[in-house]
Amino acid sequence: MKNINKVAVLGGGGRTGNYVVNQLLKEGFSIKLLLRNPEKFSIQNNQIEIVKGDALDVESIKLLLKDCQAIISTVGQRKDEPLVASLATKNILRVMNEYGIQRYVLLAGLNIDTPFDKKSAKTQMATEWMKTNFPIIQKDRQKAYNLLEESAVNWTQVRVPFIEFTDISSELNISLEDCLGDKISAFDIANFMIQEMIDQKFNSKSPFISAV
């Protein structure tokens, strides 16, 4: 695998995405950001290249991923907008294959099911709540996971509980079977995703992470 110098980031304009962008810059990476509204993005750095576009548009993804060696995504479902998870994943995987990019790390919620899960009653309750209240979104997110499973790229899907938007860092619980805590900071999510992008400890896996 090539050394990672430039990272494509989707969702970098969001609250968690901002932490990812700042941490990537701190670690010395160059970044290409896909933004629908670049004028609203406040982080300024000469290591950032902005691509105006949408994850639902494969041409935008082509522009974003060109010359990158890895992708990090914190894209979430937008209220009252078209489903994003499966189509964005389909576009990303297609372009990764075209460009020969291997590494993809993305953020997801507890509600995604995998064959390796042994979810506790609490985690299962949260999953069922999502399935009951947002069935269409849930099915789309599960479809995105299935696309990852069928792909040949080195992906890691990071599943998290309630996100606190703070710089507080805690010791982490990490499990492939269940979410062991109730919350995690956006700072710790960013650090974990970036370190996992490099270390590749969880290739083709979906670890749960939470604060101890």
C-alpha positions, -999 to +999 in steps of 0.1 A: +000+000+000+012+035-008+022+059+019-007+082+028+001+118+021-032+133+009-065+123+024-100+128+009-125+139+035-163+137+032-184+154+058-156+177+068-180+206+071-200+189+098-194+190+136-175+157+138-159+163+105-143+196+117-125+176+144-112+152+117-100+180+095-082+197+124-065+165+136-054+156+101-038+190+097-021+186+131-007+152+119+007+168+088-016+154+061-027+173+030-065+172+027-090+174-001-125+183+012-158+178-006-182+206+004-216+215-009-212+250+006-175+260+007-184+295+017-196+282+051-164+264+059-143+283+084-110+263+087-082+280+068-050+262+059-028+260+028-028+222+032-066+221+024-079+218-012-117+222-015-138+205-041-173+219-044-198+191-050-220+164-035-213+128-024-243+117-044-226+128-076-200+104-089-182+131-108-177+151-076-162+119-060-139+115-090-126+151-085-123+146-047-104+113-048-079+122-075-043+121-062-055+109-027-043+077-010-071+073+016-106+085+023-123+094+056-160+100+058-182+113+085-212+120+062-246+116+079-281+116+066-294+151+058-329+159+071-355+159+044-330+152+017-323+121-005-308+091+011-270+094+012-254+064+028-256+037+001-253+059-030-223+077-015-207+044-006-214+030-041-198+061-057-167+060-034-161+023-039-164+027-077-139+055-079-115+039-054-114+009-078-109+032-108-080+050-091-065+021-072-071+036-038-073+010-010-080+027+024-114+039+034-125+047+070-160+058+077-182+067+107-215+050+115-240+046+144-247+017+166-277+006+145-257-011+118-257-049+122-228-072+113-225-110+115-200-106+143-222-087+167-232-099+201-251-067+211-262-062+246-299-055+255-291-018+256-273-017+222-300-039+207-327-015+220-310+015+204-308-005+171-344-015+172-354+021+180-337+033+149-353+005+128-387+014+141-385+052+139-364+056+108-368+024+088-359+038+054-327+055+067-318+024+086-322+001+055-301+025+035-273+025+060-274-013+063-273-014+025-241+007+026-225-018+050-234-046+026-217-028-002-186-025+019-187-062+027-189-071-010-160-049-019-123-056-022-110-024-006-095-020+029-124-004+047-131+001+084-165+013+096-163+029+131-195+026+151-201+051+179-227+060+206-238+095+216-212+121+204-200+149+227-185+178+208-156+184+231-118+182+231-118+158+261-099+126+255-107+094+274-095+059+274-115+039+249-135+008+249-131-010+216-151-041+206-162-059+175-192-073+192-209-046+213-208-009+223-195-010+259-201+027+267-228+054+263-208+083+248-176+094+231-160+127+223-157+140+187-120+145+195-115+108+203-135+098+172-112+118+150-081+105+166-093+069+163-103+072+127-070+087+116-049+062+136-070+034+121-065+048+086-027+044+092-025+012+113-052-008+096-059-029+127-096-034+117-096-040+080-130-051+067-144-048+103-168-025+122-154-018+156-175-001+183-157+026+202-168+045+233-153+063+263-145+041+293 
